[in-house]
Amino acid sequence: MSVKKDTLFSYRGPSNGFFLMLSCLGLSLLTACANIIPPCTAKTSPPSSELRNTKWELIRWNLPPNSSGEVRARQIPQGESSNPIQMSFDSSGQQLSGFTGCNRFTAALDEDSRGFTLNKIAATKMACAAPRMELENDFLYELNDYRTIVRDGDRMLMIGNDREVLTFAQRNPIKK
């Protein structure tokens, strides 16, 4: 019986075992690291305890960069007279509620190792002017589909999967 020289797995001496060992080690390290990195659908946020009894107002809404790389800002109502979008975290850290300028909304907070996620989002359904309804629908979509929430002092960023960035300013704390 003869052995062909171009066999896929030919014996090449002691270095072949060393190469196999290094390959297995590299593969096991990659597998171990893959368990540390959260999946792309994972949401991250600060612990809900950092946001208890806080009130936030949407002050800026950046749209994703256009084809030229330019970041554009969406027009949003600001100031009490214009019915701004506001949201408040309750004292238990388990509920978010707010006002879109037209309707009220609420959401439950579920805590895990990466912070909290918002779910069970519900809103009243009063009719408003078309531009305001569009803004409300887009905002509620972002609440449901955000990727990351970051707090920096009296500012909070909500970064969407669609790369839109909503900036909130902290307002007077909720009265107990």
Protein Blocks (a to p, Z undefined) as FASTA:
>chain_A
ZZdfklfbacebjklmmmmmmmmmmmmmmmmmmmmpccfkbccdddfklmgoiacddfbd
cddddfkopacdddddedjklopadddddfkopaccddehlaccdddddddfkopadehi
acddddcdfklmmmmmmmmmmmmmcfbdcdehjaccdddfkopacdddddddddZZ
